[in-house]
C-alpha cells in the first residue's frame, strides 16, 4: 500500500511559471552587469540561473525573447518603485515633489538601480549598434516617463499662471537630462550627491525655486 508521502513524491511538482521566468530574466541581468550584452547566451544564462539550457529554451525560444523580457522586467521594477514613491507622497504633493520622486528612482543610488542603469545602457548601445534590438523596442519606458512629467508640468501651469513652459518638450528635456546624469554617475562623473544637486537645479529651472514661488504666490 502506498502512503501519502510516497504519493506526494510521485506527483509532478507544480511550477510557478512566472516565478521561473523571473528567475531567468534576473540571471540575464546579472550576466549583462558582469559582462555586457555580448556575454548573454543560453549557456551563460543557464549557468547563472542554475537551470539547464533546455529549461531556459523552454521559457524563451530565442535569445531575443529573453532579452526583451529582461528589458520589460527592469521597466516593471522601476514602475513599481515609481508607484510606491508616488503613493507615499500623498495627494497633497506638489508637481515638483512628484517629478523629483519619480526621477530619483532613475538614478543609480543603490545596487539595484545601478544594475538597472547598466542593463538599460547595454540595451541602448545594442540598439545604436544594430545588435538585434531596435531602438523602437526600448522607447516605451522613456515615453511613459515623459508622459508622467508632462502631466505634472501641465498641473503646475494650471496652478501658477506665471509658469512658462512647454510641457511636452520640457518633459523630454528633463527625461533625457536625467538619463545623462544616471550614466554619468556610472562613469564616476560626479557623486550621488552631485547628481541629486544637479537634478534639483534642473527642477529649479523648470518649476522655479520653491521659496521664490511661495513668496510670489503670497504677494
MDAnalysis code that builds the backbone (N, CA, C; Angstrom):
import MDAnalysis as mda
import numpy as np

u = mda.Universe.empty(657, n_residues=219, atom_resindex=np.repeat(np.arange(219), 3), trajectory=True)
u.add_TopologyAttr("name", ["N", "CA", "C"] * 219)
u.add_TopologyAttr("resid", np.arange(1, 220))
u.add_TopologyAttr("resname", ["UNK", "UNK", "UNK", "UNK", "UNK", "UNK", "UNK", "UNK", "UNK", "UNK", "UNK", "UNK", "UNK", "UNK", "UNK", "UNK", "UNK", "UNK", "UNK", "UNK", "UNK", "UNK", "UNK", "UNK", "UNK", "UNK", "UNK", "UNK", "UNK", "UNK", "UNK", "UNK", "UNK", "UNK", "UNK", "UNK", "UNK", "UNK", "UNK", "UNK", "UNK", "UNK", "UNK", "UNK", "UNK", "UNK", "UNK", "UNK", "UNK", "UNK", "UNK", "UNK", "UNK", "UNK", "UNK", "UNK", "UNK", "UNK", "UNK", "UNK", "UNK", "UNK", "UNK", "UNK", "UNK", "UNK", "UNK", "UNK", "UNK", "UNK", "UNK", "UNK", "UNK", "UNK", "UNK", "UNK", "UNK", "UNK", "UNK", "UNK", "UNK", "UNK", "UNK", "UNK", "UNK", "UNK", "UNK", "UNK", "UNK", "UNK", "UNK", "UNK", "UNK", "UNK", "UNK", "UNK", "UNK", "UNK", "UNK", "UNK", "UNK", "UNK", "UNK", "UNK", "UNK", "UNK", "UNK", "UNK", "UNK", "UNK", "UNK", "UNK", "UNK", "UNK", "UNK", "UNK", "UNK", "UNK", "UNK", "UNK", "UNK", "UNK", "UNK", "UNK", "UNK", "UNK", "UNK", "UNK", "UNK", "UNK", "UNK", "UNK", "UNK", "UNK", "UNK", "UNK", "UNK", "UNK", "UNK", "UNK", "UNK", "UNK", "UNK", "UNK", "UNK", "UNK", "UNK", "UNK", "UNK", "UNK", "UNK", "UNK", "UNK", "UNK", "UNK", "UNK", "UNK", "UNK", "UNK", "UNK", "UNK", "UNK", "UNK", "UNK", "UNK", "UNK", "UNK", "UNK", "UNK", "UNK", "UNK", "UNK", "UNK", "UNK", "UNK", "UNK", "UNK", "UNK", "UNK", "UNK", "UNK", "UNK", "UNK", "UNK", "UNK", "UNK", "UNK", "UNK", "UNK", "UNK", "UNK", "UNK", "UNK", "UNK", "UNK", "UNK", "UNK", "UNK", "UNK", "UNK", "UNK", "UNK", "UNK", "UNK", "UNK", "UNK", "UNK", "UNK", "UNK", "UNK", "UNK", "UNK", "UNK", "UNK", "UNK", "UNK", "UNK", "UNK", "UNK"])
u.atoms.positions = np.array([
    [0.847, -1.196, 0.000],
    [0.000, 0.000, 0.000],
    [0.893, 1.261, 0.000],
    [0.513, 2.215, -0.836],
    [1.307, 3.439, -0.959],
    [0.831, 4.466, 0.041],
    [1.763, 5.008, 0.844],
    [1.355, 6.023, 1.814],
    [1.349, 7.410, 1.178],
    [0.880, 8.398, 1.957],
    [0.719, 9.759, 1.425],
    [2.032, 10.370, 0.962],
    [3.096, 10.116, 1.699],
    [4.377, 10.714, 1.339],
    [4.881, 10.157, 0.016],
    [4.620, 8.871, -0.216],
    [5.048, 8.269, -1.463],
    [4.242, 8.819, -2.640],
    [2.940, 9.038, -2.395],
    [2.090, 9.619, -3.438],
    [2.575, 11.023, -3.787],
    [2.891, 11.809, -2.750],
    [3.373, 13.174, -2.960],
    [4.659, 13.171, -3.779],
    [5.544, 12.210, -3.476],
    [6.816, 12.133, -4.191],
    [6.613, 11.772, -5.656],
    [5.574, 10.994, -5.940],
    [5.326, 10.562, -7.301],
    [4.601, 11.610, -8.139],
    [3.915, 12.535, -7.484],
    [3.162, 13.563, -8.202],
    [4.109, 14.581, -8.831],
    [3.797, 15.063, -10.035],
    [4.665, 16.092, -10.645],
    [4.600, 17.384, -9.855],
    [5.744, 18.016, -9.698],
    [5.810, 19.254, -8.947],
    [5.114, 20.382, -9.703],
    [4.306, 21.188, -8.998],
    [3.681, 22.346, -9.618],
    [4.724, 23.441, -9.759],
    [4.834, 23.995, -10.932],
    [5.852, 25.010, -11.200],
    [5.173, 26.364, -11.357],
    [5.682, 27.358, -10.653],
    [5.220, 28.730, -10.824],
    [5.966, 29.285, -12.038],
    [5.289, 29.284, -13.174],
    [5.974, 29.640, -14.417],
    [6.410, 31.103, -14.443],
    [5.612, 31.989, -13.853],
    [6.006, 33.391, -13.827],
    [7.245, 33.590, -12.968],
    [7.307, 32.868, -11.839],
    [8.497, 32.938, -10.987],
    [9.708, 32.400, -11.732],
    [9.532, 31.295, -12.450],
    [10.643, 30.708, -13.197],
    [11.141, 31.683, -14.271],
    [10.225, 32.321, -14.979],
    [10.624, 33.298, -15.993],
    [11.379, 34.461, -15.351],
    [10.912, 34.884, -14.173],
    [11.566, 35.990, -13.486],
    [12.966, 35.594, -13.029],
    [13.113, 34.365, -12.565],
    [14.443, 33.904, -12.146],
    [15.414, 33.909, -13.330],
    [14.903, 33.587, -14.505],
    [15.759, 33.577, -15.692],
    [16.115, 34.999, -16.109],
    [15.134, 35.900, -16.116],
    [15.459, 37.279, -16.517],
    [16.358, 37.961, -15.484],
    [16.219, 37.599, -14.213],
    [17.152, 38.131, -13.206],
    [18.573, 37.655, -13.506],
    [18.687, 36.406, -13.946],
    [20.001, 35.876, -14.305],
    [20.566, 36.615, -15.517],
    [19.702, 36.935, -16.489],
    [20.150, 37.705, -17.657],
    [20.709, 39.050, -17.202],
    [20.023, 39.698, -16.272],
    [20.513, 40.989, -15.757],
    [21.922, 40.839, -15.193],
    [22.120, 39.812, -14.378],
    [23.424, 39.643, -13.729],
    [24.520, 39.387, -14.767],
    [24.188, 38.624, -15.801],
    [25.171, 38.365, -16.864],
    [25.518, 39.663, -17.586],
    [24.516, 40.497, -17.849],
    [24.768, 41.775, -18.529],
    [25.626, 42.686, -17.660],
    [25.314, 42.762, -16.379],
    [26.081, 43.622, -15.476],
    [27.537, 43.164, -15.418],
    [27.750, 41.852, -15.424],
    [29.113, 41.323, -15.304],
    [29.901, 41.404, -16.605],
    [29.218, 41.234, -17.755],
    [29.978, 41.139, -18.994],
    [29.392, 41.821, -20.207],
    [28.294, 42.553, -20.016],
    [27.683, 43.236, -21.149],
    [26.762, 42.321, -21.938],
    [26.099, 42.892, -22.920],
    [25.117, 42.147, -23.705],
    [25.765, 41.021, -24.505],
    [27.001, 41.214, -24.926],
    [27.687, 40.182, -25.714],
    [27.898, 38.901, -24.910],
    [27.896, 39.025, -23.582],
    [28.129, 37.847, -22.739],
    [26.883, 36.979, -22.584],
    [25.747, 37.477, -23.047],
    [24.476, 36.763, -22.857],
    [24.303, 35.690, -23.921],
    [24.271, 34.444, -23.470],
    [23.959, 33.300, -24.331],
    [23.064, 32.370, -23.532],
    [22.476, 31.374, -24.190],
    [21.683, 30.393, -23.447],
    [22.546, 29.699, -22.398],
    [23.797, 29.458, -22.745],
    [24.685, 28.747, -21.820],
    [25.015, 29.593, -20.582],
    [25.359, 30.875, -20.791],
    [25.723, 31.709, -19.640],
    [24.516, 31.992, -18.758],
    [23.351, 32.163, -19.378],
    [22.137, 32.407, -18.588],
    [21.756, 31.156, -17.814],
    [21.878, 29.995, -18.429],
    [21.581, 28.746, -17.738],
    [22.511, 28.557, -16.540],
    [23.795, 28.817, -16.747],
    [24.755, 28.665, -15.648],
    [24.467, 29.637, -14.520],
    [24.121, 30.872, -14.858],
    [23.846, 31.886, -13.841],
    [22.549, 31.603, -13.099],
    [21.553, 31.086, -13.799],
    [20.243, 30.844, -13.178],
    [20.185, 29.530, -12.414],
    [21.079, 28.601, -12.754],
    [21.047, 27.290, -12.124],
    [20.122, 26.314, -12.823],
    [19.516, 26.733, -13.935],
    [18.670, 25.848, -14.721],
    [19.469, 25.303, -15.907],
    [18.913, 24.287, -16.533],
    [19.560, 23.748, -17.723],
    [19.278, 24.638, -18.925],
    [20.094, 24.499, -19.952],
    [19.864, 25.228, -21.200],
    [18.483, 24.882, -21.746],
    [18.091, 23.635, -21.603],
    [16.793, 23.186, -22.095],
    [15.648, 23.922, -21.413],
    [15.770, 24.144, -20.103],
    [14.717, 24.869, -19.369],
    [14.652, 26.317, -19.842],
    [15.800, 26.963, -19.981],
    [15.822, 28.354, -20.451],
    [15.169, 28.441, -21.829],
    [15.475, 27.494, -22.698],
    [14.895, 27.490, -24.043],
    [13.404, 27.195, -24.024],
    [12.956, 26.450, -23.032],
    [11.522, 26.164, -22.902],
    [10.742, 27.455, -22.648],
    [11.309, 28.313, -21.790],
    [10.609, 29.559, -21.443],
    [10.860, 30.663, -22.461],
    [12.009, 30.648, -23.068],
    [12.364, 31.690, -24.040],
    [12.997, 31.015, -25.250],
    [12.257, 30.978, -26.345],
    [12.714, 30.233, -27.509],
    [13.941, 30.791, -28.181],
    [14.153, 32.092, -28.045],
    [15.313, 32.720, -28.682],
    [15.992, 33.672, -27.694],
    [17.223, 34.006, -28.002],
    [17.951, 34.980, -27.177],
    [17.211, 36.312, -27.166],
    [16.693, 36.694, -28.306],
    [15.936, 37.946, -28.414],
    [14.737, 37.950, -27.459],
    [14.079, 36.789, -27.325],
    [12.920, 36.679, -26.430],
    [13.304, 36.995, -24.985],
    [14.389, 36.389, -24.508],
    [14.696, 36.649, -23.097],
    [15.351, 38.009, -22.884],
    [15.961, 38.559, -23.922],
    [16.478, 39.917, -23.785],
    [15.337, 40.924, -23.646],
    [14.331, 40.820, -24.499],
    [13.199, 41.750, -24.417],
    [12.413, 41.549, -23.126],
    [12.291, 40.307, -22.668],
    [11.612, 40.048, -21.396],
    [12.392, 40.663, -20.237],
    [13.711, 40.634, -20.342],
    [14.555, 41.237, -19.302],
    [14.374, 42.749, -19.287],
    [14.344, 43.353, -20.468],
    [14.131, 44.798, -20.557],
    [12.788, 45.165, -19.917],
    [11.739, 44.402, -20.213],
    [10.417, 44.666, -19.625],
    [10.452, 44.522, -18.111],
    [11.181, 43.531, -17.611],
    [11.223, 43.311, -16.162],
    [11.887, 44.479, -15.439],
    [12.913, 45.064, -16.060],
    [13.561, 46.245, -15.467],
    [12.566, 47.398, -15.409],
    [11.831, 47.583, -16.495],
    [10.844, 48.657, -16.540],
    [9.735, 48.446, -15.511],
    [9.313, 47.201, -15.350],
    [8.264, 46.903, -14.374],
    [8.740, 47.177, -12.951],
    [9.982, 46.832, -12.658],
    [10.528, 47.108, -11.316],
    [10.592, 48.604, -11.050],
    [11.071, 49.360, -12.037],
    [11.141, 50.816, -11.880],
    [9.741, 51.396, -11.730],
    [8.805, 50.904, -12.525],
    [7.423, 51.383, -12.431],
    [6.807, 51.116, -11.068],
    [7.115, 49.965, -10.505],
    [6.599, 49.634, -9.172],
    [7.161, 50.589, -8.119],
    [8.442, 50.952, -8.266],
    [9.032, 51.911, -7.322],
    [8.421, 53.291, -7.505],
    [8.196, 53.701, -8.776],
    [7.551, 54.994, -9.021],
    [6.216, 55.050, -8.292],
    [5.423, 53.991, -8.469],
    [4.082, 53.942, -7.880],
    [4.154, 54.001, -6.357],
    [5.097, 53.272, -5.789],
    [5.247, 53.266, -4.332],
    [5.625, 54.639, -3.816],
    [6.592, 55.302, -4.479],
    [7.008, 56.635, -4.058],
    [5.865, 57.637, -4.226],
    [5.159, 57.532, -5.338],
    [4.055, 58.436, -5.641],
    [2.962, 58.305, -4.584],
    [2.625, 57.060, -4.237],
    [1.594, 56.808, -3.225],
    [2.020, 57.352, -1.871],
    [3.296, 57.173, -1.535],
    [3.793, 57.640, -0.240],
    [3.743, 59.158, -0.123],
    [3.871, 59.860, -1.242],
    [3.829, 61.325, -1.210],
    [2.458, 61.852, -0.800],
    [1.422, 61.148, -1.216],
    [0.065, 61.594, -0.881],
    [-0.498, 62.578, -1.887],
    [-1.781, 62.841, -1.754],
    [-2.497, 63.677, -2.723],
    [-2.056, 65.134, -2.693],
    [-1.436, 65.571, -1.610],
    [-1.058, 66.981, -1.470],
    [0.315, 67.299, -2.074],
    [0.971, 66.308, -2.626],
    [2.307, 66.541, -3.184],
    [2.241, 67.528, -4.338],
    [3.215, 68.428, -4.393],
    [3.280, 69.391, -5.496],
    [3.778, 68.692, -6.752],
    [3.562, 69.292, -7.929],
    [4.110, 68.701, -9.157],
    [5.619, 68.498, -9.083],
    [6.310, 69.473, -8.529],
    [7.770, 69.347, -8.417],
    [8.145, 68.157, -7.531],
    [7.483, 68.008, -6.389],
    [7.781, 66.887, -5.492],
    [7.517, 65.553, -6.192],
    [6.444, 65.501, -6.954],
    [6.104, 64.270, -7.665],
    [7.161, 63.930, -8.705],
    [7.556, 64.926, -9.506],
    [8.569, 64.695, -10.539],
    [9.898, 64.306, -9.907],
    [10.275, 64.969, -8.832],
    [11.544, 64.659, -8.169],
    [11.558, 63.221, -7.657],
    [10.433, 62.794, -7.066],
    [10.350, 61.434, -6.543],
    [10.513, 60.405, -7.652],
    [9.895, 60.676, -8.795],
    [9.990, 59.751, -9.920],
    [11.417, 59.723, -10.479],
    [12.007, 60.899, -10.670],
    [13.313, 60.969, -11.315],
    [14.433, 60.386, -10.461],
    [14.342, 60.540, -9.142],
    [15.400, 59.978, -8.294],
    [15.431, 58.451, -8.379],
    [14.300, 57.844, -8.755],
    [14.288, 56.395, -8.915],
    [15.069, 55.950, -10.146],
    [15.400, 56.887, -11.029],
    [16.182, 56.562, -12.224],
    [17.681, 56.684, -11.995],
    [18.069, 57.300, -10.893],
    [19.496, 57.475, -10.617],
    [20.047, 56.238, -9.914],
    [21.270, 55.815, -10.242],
    [21.857, 54.610, -9.638],
    [22.354, 54.876, -8.210],
    [21.399, 55.072, -7.311],
    [21.727, 55.436, -5.929],
    [21.902, 54.221, -5.015],
    [21.628, 53.028, -5.517],
    [21.867, 51.806, -4.749],
    [22.206, 50.697, -5.737],
    [22.496, 49.507, -5.229],
    [22.944, 48.414, -6.098],
    [21.897, 48.039, -7.141],
    [20.634, 47.994, -6.730],
    [19.591, 47.605, -7.678],
    [19.469, 48.607, -8.813],
    [19.417, 49.896, -8.470],
    [19.278, 50.905, -9.511],
    [20.539, 51.022, -10.364],
    [21.680, 50.762, -9.757],
    [22.921, 50.765, -10.539],
    [22.884, 49.649, -11.585],
    [22.468, 48.450, -11.159],
    [22.383, 47.326, -12.093],
    [21.384, 47.624, -13.203],
    [20.255, 48.220, -12.851],
    [19.251, 48.551, -13.864],
    [19.791, 49.558, -14.873],
    [20.545, 50.536, -14.396],
    [21.115, 51.539, -15.293],
    [22.109, 50.901, -16.260],
    [22.912, 49.971, -15.760],
    [23.861, 49.261, -16.621],
    [23.115, 48.451, -17.675],
    [22.074, 47.747, -17.255],
    [21.307, 46.914, -18.186],
    [20.651, 47.776, -19.270],
    [20.019, 48.865, -18.860],
    [19.365, 49.730, -19.844],
    [20.384, 50.372, -20.775],
    [21.549, 50.715, -20.242],
    [22.608, 51.268, -21.087],
    [23.079, 50.253, -22.121],
    [23.148, 48.990, -21.719],
    [23.557, 47.935, -22.647],
    [22.546, 47.783, -23.777],
    [21.268, 47.874, -23.431],
    [20.228, 47.783, -24.459],
    [20.288, 48.984, -25.407],
    [20.520, 50.156, -24.851],
    [20.610, 51.352, -25.685],
    [21.769, 51.222, -26.672],
    [22.902, 50.736, -26.186],
    [24.063, 50.583, -27.064],
    [23.802, 49.531, -28.132],
    [23.103, 48.459, -27.761],
    [22.763, 47.409, -28.731],
    [21.873, 47.968, -29.833],
    [20.947, 48.836, -29.452],
    [20.064, 49.456, -30.446],
    [20.853, 50.372, -31.377],
    [21.796, 51.117, -30.801],
    [22.624, 52.018, -31.611],
    [23.463, 51.230, -32.612],
    [23.999, 50.108, -32.160],
    [24.911, 49.317, -32.992],
    [24.194, 48.285, -33.862],
    [22.865, 48.192, -33.730],
    [22.129, 47.227, -34.537],
    [22.383, 45.792, -34.144],
    [22.474, 45.538, -32.833],
    [22.769, 44.186, -32.350],
    [21.491, 43.401, -32.029],
    [20.529, 43.427, -32.915],
    [19.336, 42.596, -32.737],
    [18.209, 43.226, -31.958],
    [18.449, 44.365, -31.313],
    [17.410, 45.086, -30.580],
    [17.241, 46.435, -31.256],
    [16.027, 46.764, -31.634],
    [15.808, 48.059, -32.286],
    [15.541, 49.131, -31.241],
    [15.857, 50.366, -31.595],
    [15.626, 51.479, -30.676],
    [14.150, 51.571, -30.304],
    [13.272, 51.345, -31.284],
    [11.832, 51.460, -31.039],
    [11.376, 50.523, -29.927],
    [12.015, 49.379, -29.814],
    [11.629, 48.399, -28.790],
    [12.037, 48.826, -27.385],
    [12.847, 49.861, -27.273],
    [13.272, 50.328, -25.949],
    [12.652, 51.676, -25.590],
    [11.744, 52.176, -26.432],
    [11.210, 53.522, -26.223],
    [9.981, 53.590, -25.326],
    [9.353, 52.470, -25.014],
    [8.117, 52.503, -24.228],
    [8.338, 53.166, -22.870],
    [9.448, 52.822, -22.208],
    [9.715, 53.366, -20.884],
    [9.960, 54.871, -20.896],
    [10.876, 55.383, -21.747],
    [11.072, 56.831, -21.755],
    [9.815, 57.592, -22.165],
    [9.023, 57.023, -23.061],
    [7.779, 57.691, -23.439],
    [6.818, 57.772, -22.262],
    [6.755, 56.701, -21.475],
    [5.892, 56.719, -20.290],
    [6.376, 57.752, -19.290],
    [7.701, 57.836, -19.097],
    [8.270, 58.822, -18.176],
    [7.961, 60.233, -18.648],
    [8.132, 60.492, -19.934],
    [7.859, 61.821, -20.489],
    [6.398, 62.190, -20.271],
    [5.500, 61.231, -20.445],
    [4.070, 61.492, -20.240],
    [3.783, 61.866, -18.792],
    [4.429, 61.180, -17.846],
    [4.231, 61.484, -16.424],
    [4.718, 62.895, -16.104],
    [5.924, 63.226, -16.564],
    [6.496, 64.538, -16.275],
    [5.679, 65.642, -16.939],
    [5.265, 65.423, -18.184],
    [4.474, 66.427, -18.900],
    [3.151, 66.700, -18.185],
    [2.530, 65.659, -17.669],
    [1.268, 65.832, -16.941],
    [1.476, 66.685, -15.695],
    [2.583, 66.470, -14.996],
    [2.868, 67.268, -13.805],
    [3.193, 68.716, -14.172],
    [3.832, 68.920, -15.306],
    [4.111, 70.287, -15.763],
    [2.811, 71.008, -16.118],
    [1.880, 70.298, -16.747],
    [0.576, 70.909, -17.045],
    [-0.183, 71.217, -15.756],
    [-0.064, 70.329, -14.797],
    [-0.703, 70.561, -13.495],
    [-0.103, 71.795, -12.826],
    [1.215, 71.954, -12.950],
    [1.886, 73.111, -12.372],
    [1.419, 74.403, -13.041],
    [1.306, 74.373, -14.374],
    [0.826, 75.546, -15.100],
    [-0.577, 75.944, -14.670],
    [-1.415, 74.959, -14.404],
    [-2.807, 75.235, -14.032],
    [-2.902, 75.969, -12.701],
    [-1.904, 75.739, -11.831],
    [-1.920, 76.372, -10.507],
    [-1.056, 77.623, -10.435],
    [-0.250, 77.845, -11.459],
    [0.640, 79.007, -11.454],
    [0.629, 79.620, -12.851],
    [-0.192, 80.602, -13.042],
    [-0.337, 81.202, -14.372],
    [0.948, 81.877, -14.838],
    [1.854, 82.178, -13.904],
    [3.114, 82.816, -14.282],
    [4.127, 81.805, -14.818],
    [3.839, 80.491, -14.624],
    [4.767, 79.464, -15.089],
    [4.833, 79.464, -16.614],
    [6.030, 79.439, -17.121],
    [6.219, 79.466, -18.571],
    [6.985, 78.228, -18.993],
    [6.288, 77.324, -19.660],
    [6.959, 76.117, -20.128],
    [6.164, 75.496, -21.266],
    [6.804, 74.584, -21.954],
    [6.152, 73.771, -22.973],
    [6.184, 72.348, -22.436],
    [5.092, 71.874, -21.847],
    [5.109, 70.614, -21.091],
    [5.765, 69.432, -21.803],
    [5.373, 69.175, -23.053],
    [5.917, 68.004, -23.736],
    [7.417, 68.140, -24.009],
    [7.819, 69.292, -24.525],
    [9.245, 69.480, -24.850],
    [10.093, 69.529, -23.581],
    [9.590, 70.230, -22.546],
    [10.345, 70.297, -21.300],
    [10.430, 68.919, -20.639],
    [9.365, 68.131, -20.761],
    [9.389, 66.780, -20.199],
    [10.433, 65.922, -20.912],
    [10.539, 66.070, -22.225],
    [11.567, 65.341, -22.980],
    [12.967, 65.757, -22.523],
    [13.158, 67.045, -22.329],
    [14.456, 67.554, -21.883],
    [14.805, 66.998, -20.504],
    [13.843, 67.015, -19.604],
    [14.078, 66.520, -18.243],
    [14.415, 65.029, -18.259],
    [13.666, 64.259, -19.039],
    [13.904, 62.813, -19.102],
    [15.295, 62.513, -19.658],
    [15.676, 63.201, -20.720],
    [16.983, 62.944, -21.325],
    [18.122, 63.423, -20.431],
    [17.909, 64.547, -19.756],
    [18.942, 65.047, -18.840],
    [19.139, 64.092, -17.669],
    [18.054, 63.535, -17.158],
    [18.154, 62.603, -16.036],
    [18.871, 61.330, -16.460],
    [18.591, 60.870, -17.676],
    [19.325, 59.712, -18.191],
    [20.815, 59.990, -18.282],
    [21.162, 61.193, -18.705],
    [22.567, 61.577, -18.766],
    [23.216, 61.607, -17.395],
    [22.497, 62.113, -16.403],
    [23.017, 62.118, -15.033],
    [23.273, 60.697, -14.541],
    [22.323, 59.799, -14.836],
    [22.451, 58.411, -14.379],
    [23.697, 57.753, -14.971],
    [23.898, 57.915, -16.263],
    [25.053, 57.283, -16.894],
    [26.359, 57.984, -16.499],
    [26.293, 59.282, -16.244],
    [27.475, 59.980, -15.742],
    [27.923, 59.443, -14.398],
    [26.950, 59.122, -13.542],
    [27.288, 58.547, -12.238],
    [27.999, 57.209, -12.398],
    [27.538, 56.386, -13.340],
    [28.174, 55.081, -13.559],
    [29.633, 55.241, -13.945],
    [29.913, 56.278, -14.705],
    [31.279, 56.508, -15.182],
    [32.141, 57.237, -14.154],
    [31.551, 57.582, -13.023],
    [32.298, 58.281, -11.993],
    [32.354, 59.773, -12.190],
    [31.493, 60.282, -13.090],
    [31.464, 61.720, -13.335],
    [30.497, 62.350, -12.336],
    [30.992, 62.565, -11.141],
    [30.160, 63.117, -10.079],
    [29.633, 62.034, -9.158],
    [29.367, 62.431, -7.935],
    [28.857, 61.520, -6.917],
    [27.332, 61.526, -6.924],
    [26.752, 60.692, -6.066],
    [25.295, 60.691, -5.915],
    [24.815, 62.062, -5.460],
    [25.563, 62.668, -4.544],
    [25.199, 63.993, -4.046],
    [25.237, 65.024, -5.178],
    [26.258, 64.920, -6.041],
    [26.352, 65.827, -7.187],
    [25.159, 65.661, -8.111],
    [24.804, 64.407, -8.409],
    [23.700, 64.136, -9.327],
    [22.377, 64.661, -8.779],
    [22.148, 64.458, -7.492],
    [20.903, 64.944, -6.895],
    [20.877, 66.467, -6.901],
    [22.035, 67.083, -6.640],
    [22.110, 68.540, -6.687],
    [21.813, 69.072, -8.090],
    [22.331, 68.403, -9.105],
    [22.073, 68.813, -10.482],
    [20.611, 68.592, -10.853],
    [20.042, 67.502, -10.358],
    [18.617, 67.252, -10.600],
    [17.769, 68.355, -9.980],
    [18.104, 68.744, -8.760],
    [17.357, 69.831, -8.105],
    [17.530, 71.146, -8.863],
    [18.726, 71.373, -9.386],
    [18.954, 72.581, -10.182],
    [18.086, 72.572, -11.439],
    [17.990, 71.431, -12.086],
    [17.148, 71.298, -13.277],
    [15.685, 71.574, -12.932],
    [15.245, 71.075, -11.785],
    [13.860, 71.301, -11.370],
    [13.626, 72.757, -10.980],
    [14.653, 73.411, -10.422],
    [14.557, 74.851, -10.143],
    [14.337, 75.629, -11.442],
    [15.100, 75.265, -12.467],
    [14.992, 75.964, -13.742],
    [13.637, 75.716, -14.412],
    [13.075, 74.555, -14.134],
    [11.801, 74.197, -14.762],
    [10.603, 74.709, -13.971],
    [10.616, 74.461, -12.677],
    [9.467, 74.810, -11.834],
    [9.649, 76.132, -11.104],
    [10.869, 76.646, -11.071],
    [11.163, 77.820, -10.257],
    [11.631, 77.390, -8.883],
    [12.377, 78.253, -8.217],
    [12.852, 77.970, -6.862],
    [11.663, 78.038, -5.926],
    [11.497, 77.014, -5.094],
    [10.288, 76.889, -4.290],
    [10.044, 78.096, -3.390],
    [11.088, 78.593, -2.753],
    [10.914, 79.738, -1.865],
    [10.451, 80.966, -2.617],
    [11.035, 81.219, -3.787],
    [10.652, 82.365, -4.599],
    [9.218, 82.273, -5.078],
    [8.804, 81.053, -5.439],
    [7.447, 80.867, -5.924],
    [6.429, 81.077, -4.811],
    [6.763, 80.590, -3.621],
    [5.840, 80.769, -2.498],
    [5.671, 82.228, -2.166],
    [6.768, 82.996, -2.232],
    [6.683, 84.428, -1.950],
    [5.861, 85.148, -3.029],
    [6.061, 84.740, -4.308],
    [5.314, 85.375, -5.387],
    [3.824, 85.085, -5.250],
    [3.492, 83.866, -4.851],
    [2.083, 83.497, -4.666],
    [1.466, 84.285, -3.532],
    [2.243, 84.486, -2.470],
    [1.743, 85.221, -1.293],
    [1.420, 86.671, -1.653],
    [2.267, 87.283, -2.494],
    [2.047, 88.672, -2.863],
    [0.990, 88.778, -3.967],
])
